[in-house]
Amino acid sequence: MEIERVSYPRPWSENVFRAEIDRVTTHADRYYVAATLGRRLVGYAGLLLAVDDAHVTNIAVSPAYRHHGVGARLLADLGAQARRRGMASMTLEVRVSNVGAQRLYESFGFETAGIRQKYYENVDDALVMWRYGIAEADFAAVLARHGVEVDR
Ligand SMILES: CC(C)(COP(=O)(O)OP(=O)(O)OC[C@H]1O[C@@H](n2cnc3c(N)ncnc32)[C@H](O)[C@@H]1OP(=O)(O)O)[C@@H](O)C(=O)NCCC(=O)NCCS
């Protein structure tokens, strides 16, 4: 919750986290992963698994640990999970002003497909980004660059 609160203008509540994590077992349509350093939680990320598409629900890294590859490693782990679950694509929304996160997604081959106007707090626009072809070898190579090995 500490990381969440400093990461977003409208952080998820503890209840949202609990409901999301519950669905991992009750509906098997969510996946969550935590990044730890020793016993310290430094980041986390999650997926909503739809029919063919894996939707990134959240990805955040503790400010003190940013820019060390944790976010990329988390995204690579999500990518590997999405492949394992037979998904064809990944998608997400990102605030237009969040250029840092957009660079991260672009480095995984995400492309902007459109804009959702006033998506955040009924004020800020969101870019809708997609990464198609995640079952292909080129995506496996991106994951491997971040230390996540998958079958090609
Ligand atoms: C987005 C976020 C998860 C990135 O985590 P991170 O651990 O800092 O990311 P990484 O160190 O793995 O960065 C990987 C690459 O992404 C890009 N990137 C990440 N943050 C960036 C920034 N602020 N500015 C420019 N590029 C950035 C860079 O290309 C970077 O590679 P480099 O370090 O070799 O230059 C983190 O900034 C965060 O928690 N932000 C707040 C929550 C948020 O906005 N989440 C995304 C919601 S859509």
The ligand as an SDF file (V2000), in Angstrom:
LIG
                    3D

 48 50  0  0  0  0  0  0  0  0999 V2000
    6.8930    2.7370  -14.4750 C   0  0  0  0  0  0  0  0  0  0  0  0
    7.7410    2.0570  -13.3990 C   0  0  0  0  0  0  0  0  0  0  0  0
    7.0400    0.7780  -12.9250 C   0  0  0  0  0  0  0  0  0  0  0  0
    9.1160    1.7090  -14.0110 C   0  0  0  0  0  0  0  0  0  0  0  0
    9.8630    0.9780  -13.0280 O   0  0  0  0  0  0  0  0  0  0  0  0
   11.4680    0.9880  -13.0170 P   0  0  0  0  0  0  0  0  0  0  0  0
   11.8950   -0.1040  -12.1150 O   0  0  0  0  0  0  0  0  0  0  0  0
   11.9880    2.3350  -12.7520 O   0  0  0  0  0  0  0  0  0  0  0  0
   11.7590    0.6220  -14.5430 O   0  0  0  0  0  0  0  0  0  0  0  0
   13.1290    0.0950  -15.1360 P   0  0  0  0  0  0  0  0  0  0  0  0
   14.2810    0.5440  -14.2940 O   0  0  0  0  0  0  0  0  0  0  0  0
   12.9930   -1.3630  -15.3360 O   0  0  0  0  0  0  0  0  0  0  0  0
   13.1540    0.8410  -16.5300 O   0  0  0  0  0  0  0  0  0  0  0  0
   13.1980    0.1280  -17.7080 C   0  0  0  0  0  0  0  0  0  0  0  0
   13.2200    1.1130  -18.8600 C   0  0  0  0  0  0  0  0  0  0  0  0
   12.0140    1.8520  -18.8910 O   0  0  0  0  0  0  0  0  0  0  0  0
   12.2730    3.1960  -19.2850 C   0  0  0  0  0  0  0  0  0  0  0  0
   11.9540    4.0750  -18.1820 N   0  0  0  0  0  0  0  0  0  0  0  0
   11.4950    3.7300  -16.9510 C   0  0  0  0  0  0  0  0  0  0  0  0
   11.2540    4.8450  -16.2030 N   0  0  0  0  0  0  0  0  0  0  0  0
   11.5950    5.9050  -16.9820 C   0  0  0  0  0  0  0  0  0  0  0  0
   11.5710    7.3300  -16.8060 C   0  0  0  0  0  0  0  0  0  0  0  0
   11.1270    7.9110  -15.6730 N   0  0  0  0  0  0  0  0  0  0  0  0
   11.9530    8.1170  -17.8300 N   0  0  0  0  0  0  0  0  0  0  0  0
   12.3770    7.5730  -18.9990 C   0  0  0  0  0  0  0  0  0  0  0  0
   12.4290    6.2330  -19.2280 N   0  0  0  0  0  0  0  0  0  0  0  0
   12.0410    5.4190  -18.2440 C   0  0  0  0  0  0  0  0  0  0  0  0
   13.7170    3.2460  -19.6520 C   0  0  0  0  0  0  0  0  0  0  0  0
   13.8120    2.8950  -20.9980 O   0  0  0  0  0  0  0  0  0  0  0  0
   14.2840    2.1660  -18.7750 C   0  0  0  0  0  0  0  0  0  0  0  0
   15.4570    1.6170  -19.2950 O   0  0  0  0  0  0  0  0  0  0  0  0
   16.8710    2.2320  -18.8030 P   0  0  0  0  0  0  0  0  0  0  0  0
   16.8340    2.2840  -17.3010 O   0  0  0  0  0  0  0  0  0  0  0  0
   17.8560    1.2620  -19.3710 O   0  0  0  0  0  0  0  0  0  0  0  0
   16.9250    3.5980  -19.4150 O   0  0  0  0  0  0  0  0  0  0  0  0
    7.9850    3.0040  -12.1940 C   0  0  0  0  0  0  0  0  0  0  0  0
    8.4650    4.2400  -12.6780 O   0  0  0  0  0  0  0  0  0  0  0  0
    6.7450    3.2680  -11.3500 C   0  0  0  0  0  0  0  0  0  0  0  0
    6.4280    2.5220  -10.4090 O   0  0  0  0  0  0  0  0  0  0  0  0
    6.0140    4.3540  -11.6680 N   0  0  0  0  0  0  0  0  0  0  0  0
    4.8090    4.7000  -10.9030 C   0  0  0  0  0  0  0  0  0  0  0  0
    3.6680    3.7830  -11.2380 C   0  0  0  0  0  0  0  0  0  0  0  0
    3.3390    3.8370  -12.7140 C   0  0  0  0  0  0  0  0  0  0  0  0
    3.3130    4.8890  -13.3190 O   0  0  0  0  0  0  0  0  0  0  0  0
    3.0800    2.6700  -13.2750 N   0  0  0  0  0  0  0  0  0  0  0  0
    2.7100    2.5360  -14.6620 C   0  0  0  0  0  0  0  0  0  0  0  0
    1.2470    2.7330  -14.7860 C   0  0  0  0  0  0  0  0  0  0  0  0
    0.7030    2.5470  -16.4710 S   0  0  0  0  0  0  0  0  0  0  0  0
  1  2  1  0
  2  3  1  0
  2  4  1  0
  2 36  1  0
  4  5  1  0
  5  6  1  0
  6  7  2  0
  6  8  1  0
  6  9  1  0
  9 10  1  0
 10 11  2  0
 10 12  1  0
 10 13  1  0
 13 14  1  0
 14 15  1  0
 15 16  1  0
 15 30  1  0
 16 17  1  0
 17 18  1  0
 17 28  1  0
 18 19  1  0
 18 27  1  0
 19 20  2  0
 20 21  1  0
 21 22  1  0
 21 27  2  0
 22 23  1  0
 22 24  2  0
 24 25  1  0
 25 26  2  0
 26 27  1  0
 28 29  1  0
 28 30  1  0
 30 31  1  0
 31 32  1  0
 32 33  2  0
 32 34  1  0
 32 35  1  0
 36 37  1  0
 36 38  1  0
 38 39  2  0
 38 40  1  0
 40 41  1  0
 41 42  1  0
 42 43  1  0
 43 44  2  0
 43 45  1  0
 45 46  1  0
 46 47  1  0
 47 48  1  0
M  END
$$$$
